Amino acid sequence: MKTRAMTARSDRLDTALGLGAVRGPLGVALRTALYAILVFVFAGPLLALLVSSFGRATDPTRLTLIPHSFTLANFTTAFHMGVLKYLLNSLIVVGGGLLLQILVSISAAYALARKQFPGLQLVVLLILSTMMLPEEILAIPLSLVLADVPVVHVNLVGTLAGMIVPLGAWAFSILVMTEFMRDVPLELEEAARLDGAGDLRIFWSVVLPLCRPALGVIGIFGFTMIWDQYMLPLLVAQDPSQFTLALALRSLRADEQVGTGVLIASALLALLPSVIAFLALQRQFMRGLTSGAIKG
């Protein structure tokens, strides 16, 4: 009896609208129509961008899903205008920035989650407060710091390193990793210490492997945050050869000689890495989103 009730309830909750309970051809038609609408709403803009980048688009407000004339001229022109160089700069920045961000996040999270020291809550509060400050407020002090980095007294303005270093510490990644590491059972750490393992071994071999779902979450969000950066490259770059793709799109948009098709092709190149990153990390991302519910 209980099994039948749970099965019936599962059928009713098959979809958000309860279409799973509708049987026969009518249910199939309703579900097909619903899925088609969802695909059109979410995938339609991406498909329109893809089709228009290989066509002769003249108006960015009138993109189409139906290809008319296939051409590679948009991409050829974009490559001649240095888009590949801008794309390479973006990949360097996002690769170095994401790696540095993950290293800082897991290290800081281990200290916040597994250690007890005076002022712990104050440190967490200060980290959280950085998420409340918009980039525009930090622009001037950040540019002054990059022009004369404390201690080493190095000028990072005009270098790709100046776009990478400020991205190393992101409060969101630190807090996500901290919450995951707090859920790791203390018994595992105590057993490792009895076997003679130190803090570094416990961190690397015990705690970190259990936080792979969190690494997927901060990997996707961190990639997107760094890839979409506009203010930081604008502050650091002093020459067009140092532009990232996001910054170069603004320059291409301001150039009256650049056609709409070239802009659409460049925008597609700027969009694809984010899509690829999500597809590559989606399994860990979904595990990270659902692990909290499973533990609860």
Backbone as CSV, one residue per row, in Angstrom:
resi,resn,N_x,N_y,N_z,CA_x,CA_y,CA_z,C_x,C_y,C_z
1,MET,0.835,-1.201,0.000,0.000,0.000,0.000,0.873,1.255,0.000
2,LYS,1.876,1.258,0.863,2.763,2.421,0.962,3.561,2.613,-0.324
3,THR,3.973,1.483,-0.935,4.737,1.554,-2.177,3.893,2.128,-3.304
4,ARG,2.633,1.697,-3.389,1.735,2.215,-4.420,1.499,3.703,-4.243
5,ALA,1.339,4.143,-2.993,1.107,5.576,-2.729,2.317,6.410,-3.141
6,MET,3.510,5.884,-2.843,4.715,6.621,-3.214,4.882,6.664,-4.727
7,THR,4.514,5.576,-5.413,4.605,5.544,-6.868,3.641,6.540,-7.492
8,ALA,2.406,6.582,-6.974,1.423,7.535,-7.484,1.868,8.966,-7.263
9,ARG,2.444,9.233,-6.089,2.930,10.577,-5.795,4.080,10.950,-6.721
10,SER,4.967,9.977,-7.013,6.083,10.228,-7.921,5.577,10.559,-9.312
11,ASP,4.507,9.865,-9.757,3.937,10.147,-11.070,3.366,11.557,-11.130
12,ARG,2.731,12.005,-10.056,2.142,13.344,-10.045,3.213,14.413,-10.062
13,LEU,4.370,14.097,-9.490,5.449,15.082,-9.407,6.491,14.880,-10.502
14,ASP,6.099,14.120,-11.554,7.032,13.861,-12.633,7.506,15.157,-13.289
15,THR,6.616,16.098,-13.417,6.968,17.429,-13.913,6.419,18.461,-12.955
16,ALA,6.897,19.688,-13.089,6.447,20.751,-12.197,4.963,21.028,-12.370
17,LEU,4.433,20.761,-13.563,3.020,21.008,-13.831,2.158,19.765,-13.636
18,GLY,2.770,18.667,-13.188,1.993,17.458,-12.969,1.585,16.759,-14.247
19,LEU,2.310,16.992,-15.366,1.937,16.379,-16.631,2.234,14.890,-16.655
20,GLY,3.056,14.422,-15.704,3.353,12.999,-15.664,2.125,12.157,-15.355
21,ALA,1.132,12.758,-14.728,-0.084,12.023,-14.398,-1.037,11.910,-15.589
22,VAL,-0.780,12.681,-16.650,-1.635,12.638,-17.842,-1.141,11.519,-18.748
23,ARG,-1.986,10.522,-18.961,-1.603,9.349,-19.738,-2.084,9.474,-21.171
24,GLY,-1.573,8.575,-22.012,-2.043,8.485,-23.388,-1.437,9.526,-24.309
25,PRO,-1.981,9.613,-25.519,-1.460,10.558,-26.517,-1.512,12.017,-26.051
26,LEU,-2.529,12.364,-25.256,-2.628,13.737,-24.775,-1.453,14.097,-23.881
27,GLY,-1.061,13.195,-22.984,0.079,13.455,-22.116,1.367,13.594,-22.893
28,VAL,1.550,12.722,-23.893,2.753,12.807,-24.724,2.796,14.133,-25.468
29,ALA,1.657,14.562,-26.003,1.600,15.821,-26.747,1.884,17.006,-25.835
30,LEU,1.324,16.990,-24.623,1.549,18.103,-23.701,3.011,18.178,-23.272
31,ARG,3.597,17.030,-22.958,5.005,17.028,-22.557,5.915,17.462,-23.708
32,THR,5.607,16.997,-24.913,6.408,17.390,-26.076,6.330,18.889,-26.313
33,ALA,5.126,19.442,-26.183,4.960,20.888,-26.375,5.707,21.671,-25.291
34,LEU,5.644,21.192,-24.043,6.331,21.873,-22.948,7.846,21.851,-23.158
35,TYR,8.386,20.683,-23.530,9.824,20.579,-23.752,10.262,21.434,-24.929
36,ALA,9.444,21.485,-25.962,9.782,22.313,-27.132,9.835,23.787,-26.763
37,ILE,8.902,24.226,-25.921,8.907,25.627,-25.488,10.137,25.927,-24.653
38,LEU,10.489,25.017,-23.749,11.669,25.223,-22.911,12.947,25.272,-23.744
39,VAL,13.064,24.367,-24.719,14.239,24.371,-25.597,14.305,25.666,-26.389
40,PHE,13.159,26.124,-26.879,13.142,27.358,-27.666,13.536,28.561,-26.824
41,VAL,13.061,28.612,-25.582,13.345,29.764,-24.728,14.811,29.800,-24.306
42,PHE,15.352,28.649,-23.913,16.710,28.633,-23.364,17.787,28.426,-24.436
43,ALA,17.508,27.595,-25.417,18.519,27.326,-26.451,18.341,28.198,-27.683
44,GLY,17.190,28.831,-27.834,16.929,29.653,-29.019,17.933,30.774,-29.225
45,PRO,18.207,31.593,-28.202,19.197,32.672,-28.398,20.575,32.164,-28.799
46,LEU,21.012,31.053,-28.192,22.321,30.505,-28.544,22.332,30.002,-29.984
47,LEU,21.261,29.318,-30.404,21.187,28.830,-31.775,21.117,29.994,-32.766
48,ALA,20.375,31.048,-32.413,20.298,32.221,-33.286,21.659,32.877,-33.435
49,LEU,22.407,32.948,-32.352,23.757,33.510,-32.404,24.663,32.652,-33.275
50,LEU,24.535,31.327,-33.145,25.363,30.413,-33.928,25.041,30.526,-35.417
51,VAL,23.759,30.537,-35.760,23.360,30.614,-37.169,23.751,31.949,-37.776
52,SER,23.541,33.035,-37.039,23.828,34.367,-37.576,25.327,34.607,-37.733
53,SER,26.147,33.932,-36.918,27.587,34.132,-37.041,28.133,33.545,-38.340
54,PHE,27.402,32.575,-38.927,27.815,31.990,-40.204,27.008,32.546,-41.367
55,GLY,26.256,33.626,-41.135,25.467,34.249,-42.183,25.855,35.696,-42.372
56,ARG,25.109,36.365,-43.207,25.368,37.779,-43.493,24.373,38.631,-42.717
57,ALA,24.569,38.724,-41.411,23.678,39.502,-40.555,23.989,40.986,-40.696
58,THR,22.947,41.785,-40.784,23.107,43.237,-40.896,22.477,43.987,-39.736
59,ASP,21.606,43.320,-38.987,20.916,43.961,-37.870,20.958,43.019,-36.666
60,PRO,21.644,43.403,-35.566,21.732,42.505,-34.408,20.410,42.284,-33.703
61,THR,19.401,43.092,-33.990,18.095,42.925,-33.362,17.204,41.965,-34.141
62,ARG,17.700,41.473,-35.285,16.897,40.586,-36.131,17.668,39.310,-36.440
63,LEU,18.016,38.597,-35.404,18.674,37.320,-35.592,17.646,36.262,-35.981
64,THR,18.091,35.238,-36.663,17.180,34.215,-37.163,17.701,32.828,-36.827
65,LEU,16.776,31.884,-36.721,17.138,30.486,-36.498,17.257,29.716,-37.802
66,ILE,16.907,30.358,-38.916,16.924,29.700,-40.215,18.117,30.216,-41.009
67,PRO,19.094,29.374,-41.330,20.263,29.836,-42.089,19.884,30.150,-43.537
68,HIS,20.438,31.237,-44.031,20.166,31.661,-45.403,21.397,31.484,-46.305
69,SER,22.473,32.136,-45.962,23.682,32.045,-46.780,24.868,31.746,-45.873
70,PHE,25.481,30.587,-46.107,26.604,30.159,-45.274,27.876,30.873,-45.719
71,THR,28.625,31.440,-44.749,29.875,32.113,-45.041,30.785,32.089,-43.814
72,LEU,32.076,32.034,-44.078,33.073,32.108,-43.013,33.731,33.480,-42.967
73,ALA,33.179,34.423,-43.715,33.795,35.751,-43.807,33.808,36.460,-42.457
74,ASN,32.771,36.241,-41.644,32.719,36.912,-40.343,33.888,36.477,-39.461
75,PHE,34.143,35.173,-39.411,35.242,34.673,-38.587,36.593,35.055,-39.188
76,THR,36.698,35.036,-40.510,37.959,35.423,-41.153,38.312,36.865,-40.825
77,THR,37.317,37.749,-40.917,37.553,39.163,-40.588,37.887,39.335,-39.113
78,ALA,37.184,38.589,-38.260,37.453,38.683,-36.821,38.874,38.226,-36.503
79,PHE,39.342,37.176,-37.166,40.706,36.692,-36.936,41.729,37.716,-37.412
80,HIS,41.454,38.368,-38.535,42.368,39.394,-39.039,42.435,40.598,-38.101
81,MET,41.387,40.820,-37.333,41.355,41.957,-36.408,41.915,41.596,-35.038
82,GLY,42.508,40.418,-34.910,43.198,40.051,-33.677,42.345,39.403,-32.616
83,VAL,41.171,38.871,-32.989,40.294,38.257,-31.988,40.954,37.034,-31.347
84,LEU,41.725,36.279,-32.125,42.399,35.111,-31.556,43.406,35.525,-30.491
85,LYS,44.085,36.651,-30.692,45.020,37.163,-29.692,44.273,37.539,-28.420
86,TYR,43.131,38.201,-28.568,42.325,38.561,-27.408,41.791,37.314,-26.706
87,LEU,41.413,36.304,-27.509,40.933,35.053,-26.929,42.038,34.357,-26.144
88,LEU,43.259,34.385,-26.674,44.389,33.782,-25.964,44.666,34.508,-24.658
89,ASN,44.603,35.837,-24.685,44.784,36.606,-23.440,43.732,36.224,-22.404
90,SER,42.490,36.063,-22.847,41.415,35.691,-21.923,41.653,34.307,-21.341
91,LEU,42.115,33.374,-22.167,42.379,32.019,-21.684,43.529,32.006,-20.679
92,ILE,44.555,32.827,-20.937,45.678,32.911,-19.991,45.203,33.471,-18.650
93,VAL,44.414,34.533,-18.717,43.922,35.162,-17.486,43.006,34.214,-16.726
94,VAL,42.083,33.567,-17.433,41.136,32.699,-16.735,41.833,31.444,-16.222
95,GLY,42.833,30.940,-16.948,43.562,29.772,-16.477,44.386,30.074,-15.242
96,GLY,45.183,31.137,-15.302,45.997,31.511,-14.142,45.160,31.991,-12.977
97,GLY,44.133,32.793,-13.262,43.281,33.307,-12.188,42.494,32.220,-11.502
98,LEU,41.958,31.263,-12.275,41.163,30.184,-11.668,42.044,29.254,-10.848
99,LEU,43.225,28.942,-11.355,44.137,28.088,-10.593,44.535,28.754,-9.277
100,LEU,44.891,30.031,-9.341,45.253,30.758,-8.122,44.069,30.861,-7.175
101,GLN,42.889,31.089,-7.722,41.688,31.214,-6.899,41.357,29.919,-6.183
102,ILE,41.487,28.794,-6.863,41.200,27.508,-6.236,42.216,27.204,-5.138
103,LEU,43.491,27.476,-5.395,44.517,27.225,-4.384,44.281,28.073,-3.132
104,VAL,43.967,29.340,-3.329,43.703,30.215,-2.181,42.435,29.784,-1.458
105,SER,41.411,29.404,-2.197,40.126,29.047,-1.597,40.231,27.798,-0.742
106,ILE,40.881,26.751,-1.268,40.963,25.506,-0.499,41.877,25.669,0.706
107,SER,42.907,26.475,0.581,43.809,26.695,1.718,43.114,27.497,2.816
108,ALA,42.457,28.599,2.422,41.752,29.416,3.411,40.588,28.656,4.030
109,ALA,39.883,27.870,3.218,38.734,27.123,3.731,39.169,26.063,4.739
110,TYR,40.305,25.424,4.500,40.789,24.415,5.447,41.096,25.051,6.798
111,ALA,41.705,26.235,6.776,42.010,26.917,8.035,40.735,27.358,8.749
112,LEU,39.755,27.837,7.996,38.518,28.332,8.611,37.624,27.187,9.095
113,ALA,37.652,26.063,8.392,36.735,24.973,8.717,37.298,23.981,9.723
114,ARG,38.611,23.757,9.714,39.181,22.684,10.522,40.030,23.181,11.684
115,LYS,40.258,24.492,11.768,41.087,25.038,12.833,40.280,26.007,13.689
116,GLN,40.721,26.149,14.929,40.121,27.102,15.855,41.187,28.101,16.294
117,PHE,40.911,29.381,16.098,41.861,30.415,16.491,41.084,31.673,16.860
118,PRO,41.661,32.556,17.679,40.963,33.787,18.083,40.637,34.653,16.867
119,GLY,39.426,35.182,16.847,39.013,36.053,15.748,38.518,35.311,14.527
120,LEU,38.182,34.024,14.673,37.731,33.233,13.531,36.461,33.824,12.923
121,GLN,35.480,34.125,13.747,34.225,34.669,13.232,34.426,36.034,12.599
122,LEU,35.355,36.810,13.142,35.639,38.129,12.567,36.242,37.984,11.172
123,VAL,37.120,37.019,11.000,37.723,36.778,9.682,36.654,36.380,8.676
124,VAL,35.751,35.484,9.082,34.668,35.067,8.191,33.784,36.254,7.832
125,LEU,33.514,37.112,8.815,32.687,38.287,8.558,33.372,39.251,7.584
126,LEU,34.679,39.424,7.729,35.409,40.308,6.813,35.419,39.739,5.398
127,ILE,35.579,38.433,5.292,35.539,37.808,3.963,34.164,37.979,3.338
128,LEU,33.125,37.780,4.149,31.761,37.934,3.646,31.474,39.373,3.234
129,SER,32.033,40.344,3.953,31.769,41.750,3.654,32.335,42.169,2.304
130,THR,33.375,41.470,1.813,33.932,41.836,0.512,32.960,41.563,-0.629
131,MET,31.979,40.690,-0.407,30.986,40.405,-1.441,29.963,41.532,-1.564
132,MET,29.932,42.423,-0.586,28.956,43.513,-0.591,29.488,44.776,-1.249
133,LEU,30.761,44.772,-1.650,31.364,45.960,-2.254,31.351,45.828,-3.769
134,PRO,30.755,46.763,-4.488,30.787,46.702,-5.950,32.178,46.990,-6.494
135,GLU,32.429,46.550,-7.719,33.748,46.712,-8.325,34.116,48.182,-8.493
136,GLU,33.126,49.035,-8.720,33.421,50.438,-8.957,34.059,51.101,-7.741
137,ILE,33.680,50.657,-6.531,34.266,51.234,-5.320,35.721,50.815,-5.171
138,LEU,36.044,49.601,-5.597,37.397,49.077,-5.447,38.322,49.472,-6.591
139,ALA,37.795,50.114,-7.621,38.590,50.388,-8.821,39.798,51.267,-8.518
140,ILE,39.599,52.395,-7.841,40.703,53.327,-7.597,41.747,52.735,-6.654
141,PRO,41.379,52.230,-5.472,42.417,51.635,-4.607,43.107,50.446,-5.258
142,LEU,42.386,49.665,-6.054,43.001,48.522,-6.710,44.039,48.961,-7.733
143,SER,43.718,50.002,-8.500,44.681,50.499,-9.484,45.927,51.056,-8.805
144,LEU,45.770,51.693,-7.641,46.932,52.218,-6.913,47.797,51.089,-6.364
145,VAL,47.161,50.026,-5.872,47.919,48.895,-5.343,48.667,48.180,-6.458
146,LEU,48.019,47.991,-7.608,48.666,47.304,-8.720,49.830,48.113,-9.288
147,ALA,49.738,49.428,-9.192,50.833,50.266,-9.695,52.074,50.171,-8.812
148,ASP,51.894,49.802,-7.552,53.034,49.644,-6.638,52.660,48.587,-5.607
149,VAL,52.875,47.326,-5.973,52.493,46.216,-5.109,53.293,46.286,-3.816
150,PRO,52.614,46.243,-2.656,53.333,46.318,-1.375,54.362,45.206,-1.232
151,VAL,55.368,45.466,-0.429,56.457,44.549,-0.087,57.421,44.388,-1.256
152,VAL,56.929,43.889,-2.404,57.838,43.642,-3.530,58.027,44.879,-4.404
153,HIS,57.107,45.863,-4.312,57.180,47.113,-5.065,57.331,46.854,-6.570
154,VAL,56.390,46.095,-7.102,56.363,45.772,-8.530,55.136,46.422,-9.150
155,ASN,55.296,46.957,-10.355,54.187,47.566,-11.087,53.562,46.510,-11.990
156,LEU,52.329,46.122,-11.685,51.626,45.105,-12.467,50.683,45.700,-13.496
157,VAL,50.572,47.019,-13.542,49.725,47.659,-14.542,50.359,47.465,-15.914
158,GLY,49.551,47.073,-16.883,50.064,46.835,-18.220,50.559,45.422,-18.436
159,THR,50.238,44.502,-17.515,50.647,43.104,-17.637,49.449,42.194,-17.397
160,LEU,49.512,40.995,-17.955,48.453,40.023,-17.699,48.465,39.560,-16.248
161,ALA,49.627,39.599,-15.614,49.701,39.230,-14.197,48.863,40.170,-13.348
162,GLY,48.757,41.426,-13.765,47.930,42.377,-13.030,46.452,42.039,-13.094
163,MET,46.052,41.259,-14.114,44.661,40.814,-14.193,44.441,39.510,-13.457
164,ILE,45.517,38.781,-13.172,45.395,37.467,-12.542,45.460,37.558,-11.019
165,VAL,46.416,38.315,-10.498,46.659,38.358,-9.050,45.430,38.815,-8.259
166,PRO,44.717,39.896,-8.665,43.552,40.312,-7.863,42.425,39.302,-7.835
167,LEU,42.440,38.332,-8.749,41.372,37.333,-8.799,41.633,36.149,-7.886
168,GLY,42.793,36.143,-7.212,43.179,34.997,-6.400,42.266,34.734,-5.230
169,ALA,41.748,35.765,-4.598,40.887,35.599,-3.420,39.478,36.049,-3.765
170,TRP,38.542,35.112,-3.750,37.128,35.413,-4.005,36.318,34.838,-2.857
171,ALA,35.556,35.706,-2.193,34.838,35.310,-0.988,33.868,34.160,-1.248
172,PHE,33.214,34.162,-2.387,32.236,33.114,-2.686,32.896,31.740,-2.669
173,SER,34.023,31.596,-3.344,34.709,30.300,-3.396,35.189,29.877,-2.013
174,ILE,35.708,30.819,-1.242,36.198,30.496,0.095,35.059,30.008,0.985
175,LEU,33.929,30.685,0.951,32.807,30.306,1.803,32.199,28.972,1.395
176,VAL,32.113,28.717,0.089,31.576,27.435,-0.375,32.470,26.285,0.083
177,MET,33.776,26.426,-0.101,34.696,25.384,0.318,34.702,25.219,1.833
178,THR,34.548,26.316,2.563,34.520,26.235,4.025,33.338,25.401,4.508
179,GLU,32.169,25.631,3.937,30.981,24.881,4.349,31.117,23.404,4.002
180,PHE,31.721,23.090,2.871,31.909,21.687,2.513,32.893,21.002,3.453
181,MET,33.983,21.692,3.763,34.996,21.079,4.623,34.500,20.911,6.048
182,ARG,33.575,21.732,6.487,33.011,21.576,7.823,32.185,20.301,7.924
183,ASP,31.677,19.805,6.807,30.860,18.596,6.825,31.681,17.320,6.783
184,VAL,32.982,17.444,6.586,33.841,16.256,6.606,33.945,15.758,8.045
185,PRO,33.642,14.497,8.325,33.650,13.993,9.711,35.011,14.146,10.373
186,LEU,34.984,14.595,11.621,36.226,14.743,12.374,36.892,13.398,12.646
187,GLU,36.099,12.318,12.647,36.655,11.001,12.921,37.698,10.598,11.870
188,LEU,37.482,11.037,10.623,38.453,10.715,9.577,39.781,11.422,9.834
189,GLU,39.698,12.655,10.269,40.918,13.413,10.565,41.644,12.823,11.771
190,GLU,40.877,12.436,12.787,41.501,11.848,13.981,42.161,10.509,13.656
191,ALA,41.513,9.713,12.794,42.109,8.431,12.413,43.399,8.638,11.626
192,ALA,43.424,9.669,10.776,44.634,9.949,10.016,45.765,10.417,10.926
193,ARG,45.423,11.186,11.956,46.462,11.642,12.889,47.029,10.472,13.687
194,LEU,46.172,9.496,14.027,46.665,8.317,14.735,47.638,7.511,13.871
195,ASP,47.457,7.606,12.548,48.364,6.907,11.630,49.622,7.711,11.358
196,GLY,49.752,8.869,11.991,50.957,9.666,11.844,50.905,10.721,10.759
197,ALA,49.732,10.999,10.213,49.611,12.001,9.155,49.616,13.402,9.753
198,GLY,50.259,14.331,9.060,50.273,15.720,9.480,49.161,16.503,8.821
199,ASP,49.146,17.815,9.076,48.084,18.661,8.531,48.069,18.643,7.003
200,LEU,49.232,18.730,6.387,49.288,18.758,4.925,48.780,17.448,4.332
201,ARG,49.166,16.324,4.915,48.711,15.022,4.417,47.216,14.855,4.622
202,ILE,46.712,15.272,5.765,45.271,15.186,6.032,44.499,16.054,5.045
203,PHE,45.012,17.257,4.822,44.350,18.181,3.897,44.315,17.595,2.489
204,TRP,45.434,17.065,2.024,45.541,16.623,0.636,44.907,15.253,0.389
205,SER,45.006,14.337,1.350,44.579,12.954,1.130,43.238,12.612,1.759
206,VAL,42.783,13.397,2.733,41.545,13.059,3.428,40.443,14.075,3.136
207,VAL,40.715,15.345,3.407,39.669,16.360,3.312,39.379,16.742,1.865
208,LEU,40.420,17.050,1.102,40.218,17.559,-0.251,39.516,16.578,-1.181
209,PRO,39.837,15.276,-1.177,39.108,14.355,-2.073,37.610,14.311,-1.808
210,LEU,37.194,14.549,-0.570,35.767,14.541,-0.244,35.070,15.822,-0.672
211,CYS,35.828,16.808,-1.128,35.261,18.099,-1.521,35.257,18.292,-3.032
212,ARG,35.329,17.201,-3.785,35.327,17.327,-5.242,34.064,17.987,-5.780
213,PRO,32.872,17.684,-5.236,31.691,18.415,-5.725,31.822,19.923,-5.534
214,ALA,32.389,20.343,-4.420,32.578,21.780,-4.190,33.575,22.367,-5.170
215,LEU,34.597,21.601,-5.537,35.564,22.071,-6.523,34.887,22.302,-7.869
216,GLY,33.923,21.440,-8.215,33.173,21.657,-9.446,32.345,22.922,-9.396
217,VAL,31.742,23.194,-8.244,30.919,24.399,-8.095,31.769,25.655,-8.216
218,ILE,32.850,25.736,-7.436,33.666,26.951,-7.486,34.431,27.035,-8.804
219,GLY,34.651,25.889,-9.459,35.306,25.925,-10.760,34.438,26.591,-11.806
220,ILE,33.164,26.228,-11.857,32.254,26.804,-12.848,31.980,28.271,-12.544
221,PHE,31.642,28.576,-11.292,31.354,29.965,-10.948,32.604,30.838,-11.078
222,GLY,33.755,30.298,-10.674,34.984,31.067,-10.801,35.350,31.315,-12.245
223,PHE,35.203,30.314,-13.095,35.484,30.485,-14.526,34.597,31.567,-15.118
224,THR,33.307,31.505,-14.809,32.377,32.496,-15.359,32.697,33.894,-14.852
225,MET,33.002,34.016,-13.560,33.311,35.329,-13.003,34.553,35.930,-13.643
226,ILE,35.597,35.125,-13.815,36.838,35.642,-14.401,36.662,35.913,-15.887
227,TRP,35.983,35.032,-16.575,35.806,35.198,-18.015,35.010,36.460,-18.345
228,ASP,34.062,36.815,-17.505,33.224,37.989,-17.747,33.815,39.278,-17.191
229,GLN,35.024,39.219,-16.650,35.625,40.416,-16.081,35.787,41.513,-17.135
230,TYR,35.339,42.706,-16.783,35.486,43.859,-17.678,36.221,44.999,-16.989
231,MET,35.869,45.255,-15.736,36.463,46.375,-15.014,37.963,46.175,-14.798
232,LEU,38.363,44.983,-14.379,39.771,44.729,-14.083,40.660,44.852,-15.322
233,PRO,40.335,44.214,-16.457,41.156,44.440,-17.654,41.167,45.894,-18.103
234,LEU,40.065,46.596,-17.880,40.012,48.003,-18.253,40.985,48.832,-17.425
235,LEU,41.177,48.461,-16.161,42.104,49.180,-15.295,43.561,48.837,-15.604
236,VAL,43.813,47.588,-15.971,45.187,47.105,-16.087,45.752,47.304,-17.489
237,ALA,44.969,46.996,-18.511,45.480,47.025,-19.888,45.825,48.449,-20.312
238,GLN,47.002,48.614,-20.870,47.440,49.900,-21.387,47.683,49.879,-22.888
239,ASP,47.566,48.709,-23.502,47.815,48.571,-24.932,46.795,47.573,-25.486
240,PRO,46.318,47.761,-26.721,45.339,46.809,-27.280,45.828,45.369,-27.296
241,SER,47.131,45.151,-27.350,47.656,43.783,-27.343,47.422,43.084,-26.010
242,GLN,47.074,43.839,-24.958,46.821,43.273,-23.632,45.333,43.080,-23.368
243,PHE,44.479,43.418,-24.327,43.041,43.310,-24.127,42.618,41.851,-24.005
244,THR,41.648,41.602,-23.133,40.944,40.329,-23.122,39.791,40.411,-24.110
245,LEU,39.149,39.281,-24.369,38.095,39.266,-25.373,36.903,40.114,-24.958
246,ALA,36.582,40.100,-23.668,35.464,40.924,-23.191,35.734,42.400,-23.416
247,LEU,36.952,42.826,-23.204,37.319,44.221,-23.417,37.426,44.537,-24.902
248,ALA,37.884,43.579,-25.701,38.024,43.808,-27.137,36.667,43.952,-27.818
249,LEU,35.649,43.271,-27.302,34.321,43.392,-27.894,33.814,44.816,-27.823
250,ARG,34.151,45.513,-26.750,33.759,46.923,-26.648,34.456,47.755,-27.712
251,SER,35.730,47.478,-27.972,36.465,48.212,-28.994,35.927,47.900,-30.392
252,LEU,35.594,46.644,-30.634,35.022,46.284,-31.922,33.657,46.927,-32.129
253,ARG,32.898,47.012,-31.046,31.575,47.638,-31.140,31.680,49.121,-31.457
254,ALA,32.741,49.765,-30.987,32.901,51.196,-31.237,33.471,51.486,-32.613
255,ASP,34.010,50.466,-33.293,34.584,50.650,-34.621,33.461,50.596,-35.659
256,GLU,33.258,51.691,-36.377,32.169,51.760,-37.348,32.427,50.887,-38.571
257,GLN,33.676,50.510,-38.821,33.999,49.692,-39.979,33.753,48.198,-39.741
258,VAL,33.517,47.833,-38.501,33.256,46.433,-38.162,31.781,46.131,-38.380
259,GLY,31.500,45.126,-39.182,30.122,44.769,-39.460,29.463,44.015,-38.328
260,THR,28.150,43.896,-38.424,27.392,43.193,-37.397,27.764,41.723,-37.337
261,GLY,27.995,41.113,-38.499,28.357,39.700,-38.525,29.655,39.410,-37.796
262,VAL,30.633,40.316,-37.918,31.907,40.141,-37.221,31.701,40.228,-35.710
263,LEU,30.861,41.146,-35.271,30.562,41.273,-33.843,29.875,40.012,-33.316
264,ILE,28.950,39.470,-34.100,28.240,38.265,-33.674,29.195,37.082,-33.606
265,ALA,30.097,36.968,-34.589,31.075,35.878,-34.571,32.005,36.004,-33.367
266,SER,32.436,37.226,-33.049,33.299,37.447,-31.884,32.554,37.144,-30.588
267,ALA,31.268,37.526,-30.530,30.466,37.224,-29.342,30.290,35.727,-29.159
268,LEU,30.173,34.989,-30.271,30.059,33.533,-30.179,31.343,32.927,-29.614
269,LEU,32.501,33.427,-30.062,33.774,32.947,-29.534,33.909,33.267,-28.043
270,ALA,33.326,34.389,-27.621,33.373,34.753,-26.202,32.421,33.906,-25.365
271,LEU,31.396,33.364,-25.997,30.395,32.579,-25.267,30.777,31.108,-25.143
272,LEU,31.420,30.562,-26.156,31.679,29.129,-26.203,32.504,28.602,-25.027
273,PRO,33.580,29.279,-24.581,34.355,28.726,-23.455,33.526,28.511,-22.194
274,SER,32.594,29.414,-21.912,31.756,29.242,-20.726,30.856,28.021,-20.861
275,VAL,30.315,27.818,-22.061,29.465,26.646,-22.296,30.273,25.365,-22.173
276,ILE,31.479,25.357,-22.748,32.338,24.174,-22.686,32.739,23.870,-21.241
277,ALA,33.064,24.919,-20.478,33.449,24.722,-19.080,32.298,24.122,-18.277
278,PHE,31.076,24.593,-18.525,29.934,24.043,-17.794,29.688,22.593,-18.174
279,LEU,29.781,22.265,-19.465,29.557,20.883,-19.894,30.629,19.953,-19.328
280,ALA,31.845,20.454,-19.195,32.935,19.623,-18.684,32.808,19.372,-17.188
281,LEU,32.245,20.344,-16.461,32.180,20.229,-14.993,30.761,20.044,-14.470
282,GLN,29.803,19.778,-15.364,28.416,19.752,-14.922,28.141,18.616,-13.936
283,ARG,28.834,17.479,-14.089,28.588,16.363,-13.171,28.981,16.733,-11.749
284,GLN,30.184,17.288,-11.578,30.611,17.725,-10.254,29.754,18.892,-9.764
285,PHE,29.327,19.736,-10.691,28.486,20.875,-10.322,27.153,20.401,-9.746
286,MET,26.521,19.434,-10.399,25.242,18.927,-9.916,25.417,18.184,-8.598
287,ARG,26.518,17.470,-8.433,26.773,16.804,-7.155,26.952,17.828,-6.043
288,GLY,27.617,18.933,-6.366,27.818,19.965,-5.363,26.518,20.622,-4.948
289,LEU,25.600,20.816,-5.904,24.319,21.446,-5.587,23.415,20.536,-4.763
290,THR,23.515,19.221,-4.994,22.609,18.295,-4.317,23.197,17.661,-3.070
291,SER,24.501,17.824,-2.851,25.114,17.143,-1.693,24.559,17.657,-0.372
292,GLY,24.262,18.955,-0.306,23.713,19.512,0.933,22.351,18.925,1.255
293,ALA,21.515,18.737,0.228,20.198,18.155,0.451,20.305,16.685,0.858
294,ILE,21.278,15.980,0.252,21.434,14.564,0.596,21.910,14.409,2.039
295,LYS,22.865,15.286,2.446,23.341,15.199,3.833,22.259,15.559,4.825
296,GLY,21.388,16.500,4.402,20.333,16.880,5.315,19.286,15.812,5.444
